[in-house]
Amino acid sequence: MVPNPIGPECIRVTKVYDWVVLTNRDRNKVQIPEECFAAIEDARHDGNTITATCSEVAGTRSCDFIGATPANMPNVPGAQIVSLAFHVHIRVIFFCNGAPLPGCNFVVPVSFMDEVILCFPEGTEINCNIFDVQCTVVLNQMLGDMVVLDVTMCKDVQVEAEVKLEVEAKFCGPRPVIPIEEDGFVCPTPRFPQQCPTFFPTLNCNCQGAAEFNGEASILVFEDGLGGGTTGNLDLTALVCDQCTLTNSRVQVSYIDTLGPTPIGTPDADIDQSFTFTANDILQPSCTTDPATGLVTGLTATGTGVITPAGGAPENATFTLTLTDADPLGDTASLTITSPSLSVTIALTLAANPGLEVEVGDCDRFPV
């Protein structure tokens, strides 16, 4: 028997340098052919019911690379703004009382232009495709001889190059789209296209955690220096590094104040201290390890988001989330949120807040 030992291998592969999924939805006005429009008007005049459908014409999907310009983004070096055009043909059919109308089966082109930030170093190529198209005819928005199509298009965009690699690997997924900023940045010109490690592939987290609470809770809310302790209904959901990546992390809070006695430190009137908060950027968390067992029992995550007070305008905010998983009765979750006019402190314990659920654990990483 020929031995087949496990060892390092050198392979020639198509390497993915960056990967995003884009979605467009738009309403397009399209011209109804003259013969079809006349048939529709005649049918309506006679009191008939007009309906319509639209669907993608098979084999008409296409994607064109338009160009790329450097992006001046210090936090994502090597990034470029790539312009792409996506095209598909849509077939529209009108019906009278469920039967096709003569001359009312026609095809129209639909196109979307996209600009997306990608790691696109010299020597790589753009591979883009449309993987789903949905269409609906909006009959209640017919404008004379024009009809409105509601079209949703889902696209997959990858940056690729053929390289030789010695690797250990895992499955990966697309990263979130990065908002486009102005000005430019010149990419280096490597022998093999140089990776953009700051944003793709995303780094594994060292730990992961989640917390949920929905019920009555006492928290601290200060707005423009006024406020204090308040009791109301708190709905908190936190998910950090699910499956050990930051991609699907989220922190959301909804607080409904129960108006009652004046909070300490406020003028002599009830103040509605309700608010909502949604995180939009979560950084890699720091992990807390039990020295006795070596197990991860807590984490702290920071980031930015948007907080909206009752009756007020949304404000940019920073936050710090700390989770402790100390079974059976020592679970805690604390969250501080700070904006130009608001300061919120939420401190939950399993003893004081029955129903609090906190889970924190280690993440398996590739060996260094």
Salt bridges, closest charged atoms under 4 A:
ASP18 OD2 - ARG175 NH2 2.99
ASP46 OD1 - HIS45 ND1 3.74
GLU56 OE2 - ARG61 NE 2.41
ASP64 OD2 - HIS87 NE2 3.01
ASP114 OD2 - LYS155 NZ 2.69
ASP150 OD2 - ARG25 NH2 2.79
ASP150 OD2 - ARG27 NE 3.37
GLU162 OE2 - ARG12 NE 3.94
